[in-house]
Amino acid sequence: MSTRPITTVTSTTGTSTSGRSTVAAVALLLALLASACNPFGGDAELQGEVYPTAPSSPGIANLYTASSTRAVVTDDHIVIYDSPDGDTLQTLPGATSFGTTRVMLVEAMAGDWIQVRLPTRPNHRLGWVRASDVTIETVEPVVHIDIEARTLTVVSGDEVVAQATVAVGTEDNPTPRGTFYVTDKLETPNPHGAYGPYALGLSGYSETLSEFAGGNGQIGIHGTNDPGSLGQAVSHGCIRLPNEVATWLADVLPLGTPVHIV
């Protein structure tokens, strides 16, 4: 399948949560992605499409979520709790390792508390944050990745605005399935290199590799210097796509954009 013509969509990004991180952070992101990509509170309404769910365990979300609502951290750190007024699970910096304002995908709201999907292992882990510590915003569009069809589709409302053929993980190191979200957007130092011009970090991690080549198994979406690999299962979990689509995604996708991998 060839890349469909890409049309302009309206981005809902803000200045602190939409800009690409500096090149100085790129090496760190590429090291993290290497493990997956090396071929060798409030009343805001949750928005999004409903997906089938998988059985969940305490603290672990259903595999997919209907949410298109993000929580933007407003301080230099964020405390994660196991339940409203419960015990502390962990404290995360208010920015990612790449200096990006931290955002998390909202799962539920309960009074003064917001349940979020955490950008940590294991995949689909849940935690609660105080509504006063975040800003709630709706994000658009939504990304859908079909592993079997090897396609990435971007949807805004009811409109398909872009579609491209992608490469996915191998049988031994598959791309994890479920709902993830964009945590970082970085311009690479070499647009003609293995990662193309842009790399988007996601909230998910390889479920077969705990580390590789100095990385922690974080998955991502990025361009490629090997267009012949598109449509194949050749990565360690990352999604490769045409460079022009990677550039377009970096321009239009807000941080926190849901990425549904099925």
C-alpha positions as CSV (number, residue, x, y, z in Angstrom):
1,M,0.0,0.0,0.0
2,S,1.3,3.4,-0.9
3,T,1.3,6.5,1.3
4,R,-2.0,8.4,0.8
5,P,-1.9,12.1,0.2
6,I,-1.7,13.9,3.4
7,T,-4.1,16.8,4.0
8,T,-3.9,19.6,6.6
9,V,-5.5,18.9,10.0
10,T,-6.1,21.3,12.9
11,S,-3.6,20.7,15.7
12,T,-4.8,21.3,19.3
13,T,-1.2,21.5,20.6
14,G,-0.1,24.3,23.0
15,T,3.4,25.8,23.1
16,S,4.6,23.8,26.2
17,T,3.2,20.5,25.0
18,S,3.6,20.5,21.3
19,G,7.1,21.7,20.5
20,R,9.8,19.2,19.5
21,S,12.6,18.7,21.9
22,T,16.1,20.0,21.1
23,V,18.6,18.0,19.2
24,A,20.7,17.6,22.4
25,A,18.0,15.2,23.6
26,V,17.9,13.1,20.4
27,A,20.8,10.8,21.2
28,L,19.1,9.8,24.4
29,L,15.8,9.0,22.7
30,L,17.6,7.1,19.9
31,A,19.4,5.1,22.6
32,L,16.1,4.3,24.3
33,L,14.4,3.4,21.1
34,A,17.3,1.3,20.0
35,S,16.1,-1.6,22.1
36,A,12.8,-1.7,20.2
37,C,13.8,-0.4,16.8
38,N,17.2,-1.8,15.9
39,P,16.6,-4.0,12.8
40,F,19.4,-5.9,13.5
41,G,-10.8,15.3,37.9
42,G,-12.8,17.8,36.6
43,D,-15.9,17.6,34.5
44,A,-14.2,17.3,31.1
45,E,-15.7,14.5,29.0
46,L,-13.5,11.7,27.8
47,Q,-13.5,11.5,24.1
48,G,-12.5,8.8,21.6
49,E,-13.5,5.6,19.9
50,V,-14.5,2.5,21.9
51,Y,-12.3,-0.6,21.6
52,P,-12.6,-4.2,22.8
53,T,-11.2,-4.6,26.3
54,A,-9.0,-7.3,27.7
55,P,-9.3,-8.7,31.3
56,S,-7.5,-6.3,33.7
57,S,-5.6,-6.8,36.9
58,P,-5.5,-4.4,39.8
59,G,-3.5,-1.3,38.7
60,I,-3.5,-2.5,35.1
61,A,-5.8,-0.9,32.5
62,N,-7.9,-2.7,29.9
63,L,-5.9,-3.1,26.8
64,Y,-7.6,-0.3,24.9
65,T,-9.2,3.0,26.0
66,A,-11.7,5.3,24.5
67,S,-10.0,8.4,25.9
68,S,-8.6,11.3,23.9
69,T,-8.1,13.4,27.0
70,R,-4.6,14.3,28.3
71,A,-3.4,15.4,31.7
72,V,-0.6,18.0,31.4
73,V,1.7,18.2,34.4
74,T,1.9,21.7,35.8
75,D,4.7,21.4,38.3
76,D,8.3,20.1,38.3
77,H,7.1,16.7,39.6
78,I,3.9,14.7,39.8
79,V,3.0,12.3,42.6
80,I,1.2,9.1,41.5
81,Y,-1.1,7.3,43.9
82,D,-2.6,3.8,43.8
83,S,-6.1,5.2,44.5
84,P,-7.7,8.5,45.4
85,D,-6.2,9.5,48.8
86,G,-4.3,6.2,48.7
87,D,-0.6,5.3,49.0
88,T,2.1,6.8,46.8
89,L,3.1,4.6,43.9
90,Q,5.9,6.8,42.6
91,T,6.9,10.4,41.8
92,L,7.7,11.3,38.2
93,P,9.6,14.4,37.0
94,G,7.4,17.1,35.5
95,A,9.4,16.7,32.3
96,T,10.6,13.6,30.4
97,S,14.2,12.7,30.1
98,F,14.2,14.8,26.9
99,G,12.9,18.0,28.5
100,T,9.4,17.5,27.2
101,T,6.5,18.6,29.4
102,R,5.1,15.4,30.8
103,V,1.6,14.5,29.6
104,M,-0.4,11.3,30.4
105,L,-3.5,9.9,28.9
106,V,-6.6,10.1,31.1
107,E,-8.5,7.0,31.9
108,A,-11.1,8.2,34.4
109,M,-12.1,11.1,36.6
110,A,-13.4,11.0,40.1
111,G,-14.0,14.3,41.9
112,D,-10.6,15.9,42.7
113,W,-8.7,12.9,41.2
114,I,-7.7,11.8,37.7
115,Q,-6.8,8.3,36.8
116,V,-4.0,8.1,34.1
117,R,-2.1,5.6,32.0
118,L,1.5,5.7,33.2
119,P,4.4,5.9,30.8
120,T,6.2,3.2,32.7
121,R,6.5,-0.6,32.8
122,P,4.5,-2.7,32.8
123,N,2.5,-1.5,29.8
124,H,-1.0,-0.1,30.6
125,R,-0.2,0.5,34.2
126,L,-2.7,2.9,36.0
127,G,-2.2,5.5,38.7
128,W,-4.1,8.4,40.2
129,V,-3.0,12.1,40.3
130,R,-4.6,15.1,42.0
131,A,-6.6,17.2,39.6
132,S,-4.9,20.3,41.0
133,D,-1.6,19.0,39.7
134,V,-2.5,18.7,36.1
135,T,-4.4,20.6,33.3
136,I,-7.0,18.5,31.4
137,E,-7.2,18.9,27.6
138,T,-8.7,17.1,24.7
139,V,-6.3,16.0,22.0
140,E,-7.0,15.4,18.3
141,P,-6.4,13.5,16.0
142,V,-6.0,9.8,16.9
143,V,-3.5,7.3,15.4
144,H,-4.5,3.7,14.6
145,I,-1.8,1.1,13.8
146,D,-2.9,-2.3,12.3
147,I,0.0,-4.8,12.8
148,E,-1.4,-7.4,10.5
149,A,-2.2,-5.0,7.7
150,R,1.0,-3.0,8.3
151,T,-0.8,0.3,8.2
152,L,-0.8,3.5,10.2
153,T,-4.0,5.6,9.9
154,V,-4.6,9.1,11.3
155,V,-8.2,10.0,12.0
156,S,-9.6,13.4,12.9
157,G,-13.2,13.1,13.9
158,D,-14.8,10.9,11.3
159,E,-12.3,11.7,8.6
160,V,-9.2,9.7,7.6
161,V,-6.6,12.3,7.0
162,A,-3.6,10.1,6.3
163,Q,-2.6,6.5,5.9
164,A,0.8,4.9,5.3
165,T,2.4,1.5,5.1
166,V,4.6,0.8,8.1
167,A,7.1,-1.8,9.3
168,V,6.4,-3.5,12.7
169,G,8.2,-5.8,15.1
170,T,9.2,-9.3,14.4
171,E,7.5,-12.5,15.7
172,D,10.2,-12.8,18.3
173,N,10.1,-9.2,19.4
174,P,6.6,-8.0,18.4
175,T,5.2,-4.5,18.6
176,P,3.1,-4.4,21.8
177,R,-0.6,-4.1,21.3
178,G,-3.0,-1.7,23.1
179,T,-3.4,2.0,23.6
180,F,-0.3,4.1,24.1
181,Y,0.3,7.8,23.6
182,V,2.9,10.2,22.3
183,T,5.3,11.3,25.1
184,D,8.1,13.0,23.0
185,K,8.7,14.4,19.6
186,L,12.3,14.8,18.5
187,E,14.1,16.0,15.3
188,T,17.0,13.6,14.6
189,P,20.5,14.9,13.8
190,N,20.5,13.0,10.5
191,P,17.3,13.0,8.5
192,H,18.8,10.5,6.1
193,G,19.8,8.1,8.9
194,A,18.1,4.9,10.3
195,Y,15.5,6.9,12.2
196,G,14.6,9.4,9.4
197,P,14.0,13.0,10.2
198,Y,11.8,12.6,13.3
199,A,11.2,10.1,16.1
200,L,8.1,10.1,18.3
201,G,8.5,8.4,21.7
202,L,5.5,6.4,22.9
203,S,4.4,5.5,26.4
204,G,4.8,1.7,25.8
205,Y,7.7,-0.7,26.1
206,S,8.8,-4.0,24.4
207,E,7.3,-6.9,26.2
208,T,10.2,-9.2,25.2
209,L,13.3,-7.0,25.6
210,S,14.1,-5.2,28.9
211,E,17.0,-3.5,27.3
212,F,19.1,-3.5,24.1
213,A,22.0,-1.4,22.9
214,G,21.9,0.8,26.0
215,G,18.1,1.5,25.7
216,N,15.3,0.6,28.0
217,G,13.0,-1.0,25.4
218,Q,10.7,2.1,24.8
219,I,8.9,1.9,21.5
220,G,8.4,4.7,19.1
221,I,7.3,5.8,15.7
222,H,10.0,7.1,13.3
223,G,11.2,7.4,9.7
224,T,13.6,5.1,8.0
225,N,16.5,5.1,5.5
226,D,15.3,1.7,4.3
227,P,12.0,2.2,2.6
228,G,12.2,-1.4,1.3
229,S,11.5,-2.6,4.9
230,L,8.1,-0.9,5.0
231,G,5.3,-3.5,5.0
232,Q,7.5,-6.0,6.8
233,A,7.9,-7.3,10.3
234,V,11.6,-6.4,10.8
235,S,12.0,-4.2,13.9
236,H,12.3,-4.9,17.6
237,G,9.0,-3.3,18.2
238,C,9.1,0.2,16.8
239,I,6.9,1.5,14.0
240,R,8.8,2.6,10.9
241,L,7.1,4.7,8.3
242,P,8.0,6.9,5.3
243,N,10.1,10.0,6.2
244,E,7.5,12.5,4.8
245,V,4.9,11.0,7.0
246,A,7.1,11.1,10.1
247,T,7.7,14.8,9.4
248,W,4.0,15.4,9.0
249,L,3.2,13.5,12.3
250,A,5.7,15.6,14.2
251,D,4.0,18.7,12.9
252,V,0.3,17.7,13.7
253,L,0.3,15.3,16.6
254,P,0.0,16.8,20.0
255,L,1.8,15.2,23.0
256,G,-0.6,12.8,24.5
257,T,-2.1,11.7,21.2
258,P,-3.6,8.2,21.6
259,V,-2.0,5.5,19.5
260,H,-4.1,2.4,19.2
261,I,-2.1,-0.6,18.1
262,V,-4.2,-3.6,17.2
